[in-house]
Amino acid sequence: APMWAALAAMANEMSLRQGGFDLGFLNPLLYQIANKSSSYASSFHDITSGTDDFNRQNNGSYPATPHYDMATGLGSYNAYNLATALVALAQNTGGQRVAPTNRIWYFAEGSVGGGFQEYLTLQNPDATQTANIAVTYLFQSQPSVVVLHSVPPRSRATINVNADLRIGSSAPHASISAIVQVTSGPGIVAERPMYFNLNGIKSGTDVVGTTTPNTNYYFPEGDTRQNGRNYYTFITILNPSSTQTATTVLTFYTGSCGQSGQTACPTQTVITPPLHRGTGSPLVLGLDQQMAISTASDIPVVVERPIYFRDTIPTVGGSITGAADEVGVPTPGNDWLFAEGYTGNHYQQYYVLANFAATATTAHMRLEYVNGHSQTIDVTVPAMGQAYVDINAANAQPYGICDISPCVTTNSNCAEITSDAPIVAERLMYFNLPGSHGGSTETIGEPGPSSQSVFTFAEGYTANSFQEFLTLLNPTNNDETVAITFFVDTYVIQQQLTIKAHSRQTLNINVLVTPISSTYVNGPGAPAVSLTVQALGTDAKLVAERPMYFNFMGISGGTDVVGYTG
C-alpha cells in the first residue's frame, strides 16, 4: 500500500507537470491498461508461478497464472511505464488544463520612490516552454526604459520594479506605467501588486493587467470627500502608441449634472504624449464628493483609477486608512457577477452601481449565501449618477441571513446584479481587523451572464502576515467540480472540490499551500504562489476572485481581483 500511494503521488505530479489534472480514481485506467497486451506487458511484471496457499492447507488454491490472477493481481508494477500510461490515458479522457494567457499586458498605474514599492508578478502556466519578457516602463516626462526578464515553464516570477529602475522606495517619487510583452515563448498572466507609505496612508493595491487598449472606460466609484475625511482619487493613463499623442476627456458624474435643465457634468482633459503616462484627478476641479467617472480618448489607451483614503467608519471599528485600484471597463452592461462578499465583525460591504445614461434604471441584486439562502433587492440607479447599497444593512434583517431550517448563520455572500438598462457594478469593502489588517478593496464584477470556465491569477503570497483566500461562485443550476492548480516555486499542486449549484465556497490558500511547500521547497513556506482555476465538464461555469490581506513591514491592507479569463 505505501508503494502504491507513492506511485499515485508521483503519477499525479507527472500529470500536473505535463499540463493535466490529478488522476483521481485509478481503477478504470488500470482496467484499460490491463486489457491491452502491449500496455500490460510494459506496465507490469507478470507473476506466473506459485500460489497464495502459504500454509498448504487448500490444495494449492488460487495459483499464479499469466496476466491477472487472484494470487498476484496484475503483478508488480514498472513504475515509470505505468505512470506514463496512466497519465496518457487520463489526458485522453479528461483533457489538458486550460490556462488563458496573453502575450502583452498593460498597467497604467505605477509608482516607485517616495515610499512606494512596486512589483510585477508573472505566471507562465505552459508545461515546457520558458517565456522571455520585455518590460517597457513609461514615465510622465522622460523617455521609456526597457528591461528584459524570463519566466520558466509552470512557474511564477516576481519582478522588483524599483530594482529594475534603480529607484529605491526612499528615493524621490516617480509615476510610471508599464507594458509587459512576451518576446519569445508562450503567453503569460500579469498582475501588479504595490505597497506604499504615502503621507501616513500605509496600504497596498493590486490589479490584473489589461490586454487590449480602448478609447472608453467606466468606473462606478470616485471619491474626493474631505471635511473630516480625506479621499484622493486619480485617473492614470497609459498611451501605448509610439507615434500619436492621446487626448483623454475625463467626465465626473456627480448625480446632479448632465440631465435636462442641469449643467453639464464636470470634465478634465489630459494630454499624454506617445509612450508616456498621464495623470488626472477630480481634485483639480475642487470636487468634494462621491462620483462615477468615465474617460474618452481619441486613440486607444489604458486607464486605471487608484483611490487613497483616511476615514472613520463606525461599522469597522473607527479610523482606518487604505487604498484601492481598478482598471475600468470599456462598456456598461446588464449583468455583473461577484464571488466575494463579507459582512462580519469589522467589515462593511457596499455595492456601488453607476448609471452613465440620461435615464434612471432599476437594478436587481440577487445575494446568495453559503447557507443555501438567497434574497433579491431592487435598487433605483439615478441617471448620470450612482447608488450605494449597504449590504451589512441588508444582511442585518432576519430575512437577509437566515430563514431556512436548520439555520446556519453566515456573513459570506456572493451576488449577481442585473439591470433593466446598462450600468457598471462594483463591490466596495472596508475592513479593520484588530491588531492586523485594515483598509479597503474594490472590484468591478465579472460581466455576465456566466460564460467562463477558467480563471488565472499571477499573484499570491502566504507568509509574513499575508493571508490569501480564493472565493468561488457557481452560477449554474448544477453542482460543479473545480480543479485549482497551484504553481509554487518549481512544484505544481492541485486541489479538486465540488461547489453546490448557486452557491459560493471559500478556500484558505495558506492552509492548502504552506504545509506542502514548506516540506518540499527551499525556505519556510515557499510563500509565492500563482493559480489556475478550472470548472470541469461540459458547459461548466464559475466565477473566481482572490482576496488577500497583508501586514507587510508595518503596511497593512488588502486586495481583491477577479481572475483573468482571456
N, C-alpha and C positions, 0 to 999 in steps of 0.2 A: 504493500500500500504506500509506504513512503516513496518508493522509487516511481510509482505511477503518479503520485502527487507532484514529484519533482519534474517528471516528463511533461505533465499537463501545464505546469507553471512556465516551463521553458518554451513549450509549443505556443502558449498564449503570447509570450514575448516575441517569438519569431513572427507570429501573425501580425502583431501590432507594428513591429518594425518594418514589415512589408506592406503596411497600409491597410490591414484588415481589422477584424474585430476579435475579441476573446472568443474561443472556440465553443464555449458552452457545453451542452450535453453531447458527450462523445460517442455514445452507442451507435447512432445512425451512421456516423462517419466510419467507425470501426467495422460495421457490417459491410459497407461499400468496399473497404479495403480488403476484407477477408473474402469477399465473393468474387474477386478478380485475381486469378492465379499469379499474375506478374506482380501486382502490388502487394499481395500477401507474401510472396517469396522475398521481396525486397524489404518489407517492413518487419517481418517476424522470423525468429529462428524456430522452425518447426521441430517439435519433440515427438519422436515416433516409437520409442521403446519404453518399457516399464509399465507399472500400474500404480494406482493410488492405494492398493491393498497392502499397506505398510506392515500390518501385523499378520498378513497371510491368513486371514480368517474368513474371507469372502470369495475364495476360489479365483483370485485374480480379477475381480470385478473392475470395471472402468479402465481398461488398458489404454495406453497411449497409442494413437494411430496417426497416420498422415492427416495434416490440416487440423481442424478443430476437433477436440475430444474432451470428455468430461474430466479426464485426469489433469491435463495441462492447458486446457483452454485453447487459445490461439498460439501458445508458446511464449517464449521470452522475446521482448521487442528489440529491434535495431533502432536505437533512439533517434538518430539523425534522420534516417529514412522514413520512419513512422511520422515524426513531427512534420517533415516536409510534405508527406502525403496528406496528413490531416489539414495542414494549412491550405494546400492547393484545393482540396475538396471544399473546405469551408468558404474559400473565396469564390469558388464556382457557384455555390448555393446561396451564400449570404452577401456576396458582393464586396467591394472595396469601400473603405471610408471615403466620404466626400468632404472636402475642405475648401470652401470658396476662398480664393485669393485674388490678388491683383498685382500688376507689375508697376504701378505708380500710385503714390499716396501723397495727399496734400494736407498741410497743417497751417492754417492762417495765424493762429495764436502761438506765442512762444516768448520766453524771457530768460535771459541769463544775466548774472551780476545783479547788484542791488538787492541781495537777499534771495534771489531766485536760483533754484537748481532744477534743470530740465533734463529729461531722459526721452529716448525713443526706444520702445520695445517692439521687437520684430519676431514674428513666428513664421518658420518655414516648415509646413507640415509634409513636404514631399519626402518620400521614403528613402530616396537615394541621392538626390542632387543638392549641391550647395548653391545658394542664391548669392550672387555678387551684387552689391548695392552701392549706388552713388547718392549721397545726401547733399542737396543744394540748400544752403542757408541764405535766406533773403533778409535784407536789412531795410530800414526806412530811408537811410541817406548815404549808403555806401555800397560798393559792388558786392555781388553774391560770392559765396565761398563754397567749394565742393570738397567733400571728404568721402573716401571710399571705405566700405566695410563688407563683411561677408557673414552669412548665416548658414551653418552646417545643416544637413538634412535632419528632419524630425526633431527640431530643437527650437529654442527661443534665445534670442540675443538681446542684450541691453546696451544702448549707446548713450554714453555720458555726453550730452550736448555741450555743457560747459567745458569739458575737456577737449572736445573736438575744436571748439573755437578759442580755447586757451583764455577763457574768461571765467574766473572763479566766482563763487556766489557772493564774495565780499568785494569784487571789483565793481566799477561803475556799471550801471544798468544798460542793457541793450535789448530793444524789442526786435524779435525775429519771427520769420515764418520758415517753413521747411517743405521741401519736395523730396520724397524718398522714392527712388526709381531703381528697379532691377535692371542691371546692365547685361547679365547673363544668368542662366539657370531658371528655376521655377518661380512662380509668383509667391508673394508673402502676404501677411496681415500686419498692419502697423498701428500702434497706439502711441500717445504722448502723455505720460504722467509728468507732473511738475509740482514742486514743493517750494514754499516761499515764506518769508517773514517780511511783510510789507507794512510799514507804519503800524506795527503792533498787531496786524492781522496775520496770524500764523495758520496756514492751511495748505491745501493742495487741490489740483484738478487733474482730470484725465479725460481724453476723448479718443474714440476710434477715428482715424483719419477718413477723409472723403476721397473718392477715386475719380470723380467727374466734376470739373468746374461748371458753374451755372451762372446765368445772368440774374436770377431772382432767388432770394432766401427769405424765410419767415421764421420769426422767433416769438413764441407765446408770451414770454416774460422779459421785461426790462425793469429796472428799479433804480431810482435815484433819490429816494426819500432821505431827508436829513432830519432836522427838528427832533432830536432825542435819539436818532438812529443814523447810521451812515451807510448808504448803499452807493456803490460805484459801478456803473455799467459801461462797458466798452464794446465797440464793434471793430474787429480786426479783419483786414482784407489782404489776401494774397493774390497778386497779379502774376499768373504763370506765363504770360506772353513775353517773348523775348524782343518784341518789336513795337507793341501797341500799349499806349497809356490807357488805364482803366478809369472811367468816371463813374462813381457809385453814389447814388442818392439814397440816403437813409431816411425812412419815414417813421415817425413815432406816433402810435395810435393811442391817444390819451383817453378815449371814451367820450370826449366832448368836442370832436373835430371831424371834418370831412363829410358830414351829412348835410342835408338840405337846411339852409338857414344858419349854418355854423361856419366858423373859419376853417381854412384848410389845416390839415394836420402838420405839425412842425416837421421840417426836413433839415438835413445837413448833407453837403456834398463833399466827398473825399476823392482826391486825385491821387492815383497810385501809379508811378512810373513802371515800365517793363521790368519784370523780375525784381520787384520790390514788395515791401509790406507797407500797408496803410492802416491808420487807426482813426476812428471817430468815436463820439460819445454824446449822449443826450445831455450830459453835464455841461457841455459847451453852450447849450441853449438855455441853461438855467432852469431846466425842468426839475421839479421836486415831487415825484410821484411814481406810481407803478404804471407800466405801459406795455403794449405789444410793439414789435418792431419788424419792419420789412426793409429789404435792400433791393435795389435795381441797378444793374451795371450795363454799360454799353457793350462790353465784351465779357465772356465767361471768366469768373473769378471764383475764389473760395472765401467764405465768410464764417467767422465764429463770433460768439458773444460771451466773454467772461464777465462775471459779477463778483465783486468783493464786498463784504459787509461786516458791520457791527450792529447788533440789535439785542433787545431784551424781549424774550418770548416766554411768557409765563408757563405755557404748557410743557416746555422742555426744561424748566427749572431756572430761568433767568437769563443773564447776559451771556452771549456767545459771539464768536467771530467765525468767519468761514468764507468759502468761495465755491463757485460752480462755473463750469464752462460747457458749451454745447455748440455743435455745428448746426446751422439752420437747415430746414428742409426746403426743397425747391418749389413745392406747391402744397396748398392746403388739401385736406382730404376729408372723407366722410366716415372713416373708421380708423381707430387707433387702439393698439394693444399694449398692455403693461404686465410684466411678470412679477414685479416687485411692488411692495407697499407694506407699511407697518405703522401702527398707531398705539404701541405700548408706552410704558412709562418713559418719559424724557424724549419722546418722538412727537413731532407734529407734521402731519401729512396733508398736502393740498393737491388738487388737480387744477391747473391753470388752462383755461380754454380761451383761445383767441379767434375772433371773427374779423377778417380783413375786408369784408364786404359791406355795402351800404345798407343792408337789410338785416335785422336781427334774425336769429335762428334758434332752434332748440336742440340741445344735445341730450342723449340718452346714455347714462352712465350705469353700466352693469358691473357691480362689485361682486367678486366671487371670493370665497373664503376656504381655508384648508379644512374646515369642519363640515364642508358639504353644502353650506348655506350660500345664498346669493340675494342681492337686492338691486333694484333699479331706481335711479334718481334722475328725474328730468330737470334740466338746467337751461334757463334762457341765457343765451350768449348775445350781448348787445352788439349792434352794428359798430364797426370801427373801434372795437374795444375788447375787454376781457371779462371772464367770470372766474372767480376763485371759489373752489368748492372745498370746504373744510371736512376732510374725511374722518378726523377724530370726532367731530360732532355727529357725523352720520353713524359712526360705529358706537357712539355712546348710548344710543337707544337700544332697548331690548331687541327690537326688530333687526337692527343692524348686525348684531353679533350672534344671537342665539335664539332661534325659535323652533329648533328641531329637537327631537328626543331620540337617544340621550344627548344632552347638551355637552358640547366640547367648546369651551370659550377660546377664541383666537383673536389676535390682533393682526395676523398676517393676512394680506389681501392682494388680489390682482384685479385687473379691470379690462373691459372692452368698452370703448366710448364711441358711439355712433352719433351722427348728427343729420338733420334734415338738409343742411347746406354745408359746403366745405368749411372746415375750421382746422386749427392746429392745436394739439393737446400735449401737455407735458405734466409730469409729476414732480412736485417740489416737496422736499422733506427736510425739516430741521431736526437736529438731534443734539443731545448734550448728556453723554453718559458719564456719571460722576467718576472723577479720577482717571479718565482715559480719553475718550473721543468726544469732540464737539465740532459742529459745522453744519453743512447742508449738502444735498445732492439735487441735481435737476436732470431730468431725462425726457426728451421728446419720445413719444411712443413709436412702436413698430407699426408702419402702415398696414392696415387690414383691408379686406378680410384676410384671415390667416392663410398664408400661402407658402411659408418657409418650413423646411425640414432640417436645416443645418445652420449653426451659428459658430463663428470662430472668435476667439479672444487672444490677443497677443500678450497682454499684461496680466500679472498675477503675482502675489507675494504672500508668504505665510510665516514670516519670522519677524523678530524685532518689533513686537507690538503691532504687527499688521494682522488683520482678521479678514479673511476672504470668504465670500459666500457665492453660491450660484442659485438663482431663483428661476424656476421653470414653470411655464404656463402651458397646459394642454387645452387648446381652444376647441377641440373636436368633440364629437359625440361618442368616441371610443377611447378605451384605455390605450395608452401608447407606451411602447418600450423605447427607452432613450439610452444611447451609449455616450458617455462622457470620456474623452481621451485626454490624458494629461501628458504634456511634454515637460519633463523635469530633468534638467541637465541633459545627459545623453540617454536617459531612460524614457520609456513610453509605458504608461499605466492606464488601465481602463476600468470604469465602473458602469454597470448597466442596472437600470431600475425601471419600474413601471409607474406611470403617472395616471391617476384616475381621470376620466372624462370631465372636462370643465372644472379642473382643479389646479392648484398651484402647489409645488413642492420646493423645499429649500435644502440645499446641501451645504454643509460646513466643509469648505475645501481644506482648511487647516487640518481637520480630523482625518480626511481621506488621504492627503498627500504626505504630511510630515512623518508619520511612522514608517512609511515605505522609503522615502527619500533619505531619512536620517540613517537608515540601515545600509543602504547600497551606494549612496553618493557621498563624495568627499565633503566634509564640513557638516555641522549640525543643521539638519533640516532642509538643506538644498532648497532655499525658500522660493527661488524664481520659478514660476510655472505658467504655462500657457495652455489653452483649452480648445478642443473642438467638441461641439455638442450636436448629436445627430439623432433624429427620430427615425426608427427603423420600421420598415414595412411600407406597403403601397399606400399612397395618399396620407401618410403620417405627417402631422404638422405640430409645431411647438413655437413658443417664444422664450428666449433665454436672455437674462440680464445677469450682470456680475457686480453686486455691491461689495465694496471693500472699505474697511475702516482702518485708520492708522494713527499711531503716535510715534513720529519719526523725528528724533533729535529735538524733542520738545515741540514739534509741529504736529498738531492733531487735526483730523478732519475725516472726510470720506468722499468716495467717488462712486459713480454707478454708470454703467454703459450697457446698451443693447449690443449684442454681438454683431459682427459683420456677416451679411448674408449673400453678398455677390451682386 
